[in-house]
Amino acid sequence: MSTGPVAAAAPHAAPLSQTARIVNTFIAPRKTFADLQRNASWWAPWLVLSIVSLAFVFVMDREIGSEQISKNEIAHSSKADQFEKLPPGQQAKQLRVTTSLTKYLSYAIPITNLIIFAIVTAVLMGTFAIAGARVPFGRAFAIVMYGALPSVIGALLGIISMIAGGMSGSLDKEAFNVRNPVATNPAYFMDPMGNKFLYGMVSALDIFVIWAIVLIGIGFSSNSKIKTGSAIAIIAGWYLLYKLIGSGLAATFS
């Protein structure tokens, strides 16, 4: 005799398209990161990041100019005084080399991002493994790649700012800081030649970096048994250490 209807199995979530994954990263990130268990593909966010980054570089090259960017970088570096003491001919030669290097590195950003994200993935994967959360490298790499998507908004804001400033004539090319081009953190309003350590630490309070840290934390939490708060704390701890070392070196060699 039948004892009653057999309970239906809970339906699996429908697989997400690449576009849906990207959209959900911003509005429902757990759906995106859970879907990575089905397929850890990362090419879509990498493509979006690459296109927007190259667009930013193109607009920056057109509105600011590679030579001016190099001049600004030298002016903000510890070698500014040394550069000013060089004869005009040597200054021009060094500026040409720096400008060419800056341009090549800028347009190589899609490849550079792959290397940086791979390093970040390896560090986080190892750290989470120690904490008892084992996530395969491919899936961890996809988590980091999707987690970096908020930087697209920052780049788009930079593009809009440069184009609008160029059209209105209000763009101050000599004050442009390629390392901090948009007011997404308090350091944007500080003098980069002032207290280098303070400047570096304050720049860590960037809205899009914090957003990315939260997303990556959600990603690792969604793919392991570690709590979301703990995952975010681990990632934030590594980022804080990175900023402490970077800011300390900048202050030491300034």
SVG drawing of the C-alpha trace seen along z (x, -y; Angstrom):
<svg xmlns="http://www.w3.org/2000/svg" viewBox="-2 -75 75 77">
<polyline fill="none" stroke="black" stroke-width="0.4" points="0.0,0.0 1.1,-3.5 1.9,-5.6 1.4,-8.8 3.0,-10.7 6.7,-10.8 8.1,-14.2 9.5,-15.8 13.2,-16.5 14.1,-20.1 14.7,-21.6 18.2,-22.6 18.8,-26.3 18.8,-27.0 22.3,-27.4 23.2,-31.0 24.5,-32.5 27.7,-34.4 25.7,-37.7 23.5,-36.7 26.6,-35.9 28.0,-39.3 24.7,-41.1 24.1,-39.0 27.6,-39.8 26.3,-43.2 22.7,-42.5 22.7,-38.8 26.4,-37.7 25.6,-34.4 23.8,-33.2 26.9,-33.9 29.3,-32.3 27.1,-29.3 26.9,-28.8 30.7,-28.5 30.4,-25.1 28.7,-24.0 31.2,-25.7 34.2,-27.8 34.5,-29.7 36.2,-33.1 36.6,-34.5 33.5,-36.7 34.5,-39.0 38.1,-39.0 36.8,-40.2 34.7,-42.9 37.6,-44.0 40.0,-44.1 37.7,-46.0 36.9,-48.7 40.5,-48.9 41.7,-49.4 39.1,-52.0 40.3,-53.9 43.9,-53.7 42.8,-54.9 40.9,-57.9 43.7,-58.7 46.2,-58.6 44.0,-60.9 43.0,-63.4 46.1,-63.5 48.8,-62.1 51.4,-59.4 54.2,-62.0 52.3,-64.1 51.4,-61.0 55.1,-60.1 55.9,-63.7 53.3,-63.4 54.6,-60.1 58.2,-61.4 57.0,-64.5 55.2,-62.3 58.2,-60.0 61.2,-60.1 63.3,-60.7 61.8,-64.1 64.7,-66.1 67.2,-63.9 65.4,-64.3 65.3,-68.1 69.1,-68.1 69.7,-66.3 70.8,-68.2 67.9,-68.9 69.1,-66.2 69.2,-63.5 65.8,-64.6 64.3,-64.3 65.9,-60.8 64.7,-59.5 61.2,-60.9 61.0,-59.1 62.0,-55.8 59.5,-56.2 56.7,-57.3 57.3,-54.3 57.4,-51.9 54.2,-53.4 52.3,-53.1 53.4,-49.5 52.5,-48.4 49.2,-50.3 48.0,-48.5 49.2,-45.1 46.8,-45.4 44.7,-42.4 47.7,-40.1 48.9,-41.9 45.5,-41.4 45.8,-37.6 49.1,-37.5 48.0,-39.6 44.8,-37.7 46.6,-34.4 49.0,-35.5 46.1,-36.8 44.2,-33.5 47.2,-31.4 47.6,-33.4 43.9,-33.3 43.5,-29.7 46.4,-28.7 45.1,-30.8 41.6,-29.4 43.0,-25.9 44.8,-26.5 41.4,-27.7 39.8,-24.5 38.1,-25.8 39.5,-24.0 38.5,-25.6 40.0,-24.3 42.3,-26.8 40.1,-27.2 37.1,-28.1 39.1,-30.3 40.4,-32.2 36.9,-32.7 35.8,-34.0 38.6,-36.6 37.9,-37.5 34.2,-38.1 35.0,-39.8 37.1,-42.4 34.1,-43.6 33.3,-46.6 36.6,-48.2 34.7,-48.5 32.5,-51.1 35.5,-53.0 37.1,-52.9 33.9,-54.1 33.7,-57.0 37.3,-57.9 36.5,-57.8 33.5,-60.0 35.5,-62.4 38.3,-62.8 36.0,-63.2 33.8,-65.8 36.9,-67.6 38.4,-67.7 35.3,-69.0 34.8,-71.7 38.4,-72.6 38.5,-72.0 40.8,-69.0 44.0,-69.7 46.5,-67.4 49.4,-68.3 47.5,-67.3 46.2,-64.0 47.3,-61.0 47.1,-57.8 47.3,-55.8 44.3,-57.6 42.3,-59.1 38.8,-59.3 37.5,-60.5 36.6,-57.0 38.8,-57.3 39.8,-60.1 43.4,-60.1 42.2,-61.6 41.9,-64.9 45.4,-64.7 48.8,-65.7 50.5,-62.6 53.8,-64.3 52.9,-64.8 53.0,-62.1 53.5,-59.0 52.6,-56.5 49.4,-58.3 48.5,-58.8 48.9,-55.1 46.9,-53.9 44.1,-56.4 43.9,-55.3 43.0,-51.8 39.6,-53.2 38.5,-52.9 34.8,-52.1 35.4,-49.8 38.3,-47.9 36.1,-47.4 33.3,-46.2 35.6,-43.7 36.8,-42.4 33.3,-41.8 32.4,-40.1 35.4,-37.8 34.6,-36.9 31.1,-36.0 32.5,-33.9 34.8,-31.8 32.0,-31.5 29.6,-30.3 32.0,-27.6 33.1,-26.4 31.9,-26.0 33.7,-29.1 31.4,-31.9 31.1,-35.0 32.4,-37.4 35.5,-35.2 36.1,-35.1 35.9,-38.8 38.1,-39.3 40.8,-37.1 40.8,-38.9 40.8,-42.3 43.7,-41.3 45.8,-40.4 44.9,-43.7 45.7,-45.7 49.1,-43.9 49.8,-44.7 48.9,-48.4 51.0,-48.6 54.1,-47.2 53.5,-49.4 52.9,-52.6 55.9,-51.8 58.2,-51.4 56.9,-54.5 57.6,-56.5 61.0,-55.0 62.3,-55.7 60.6,-59.0"/>
</svg>
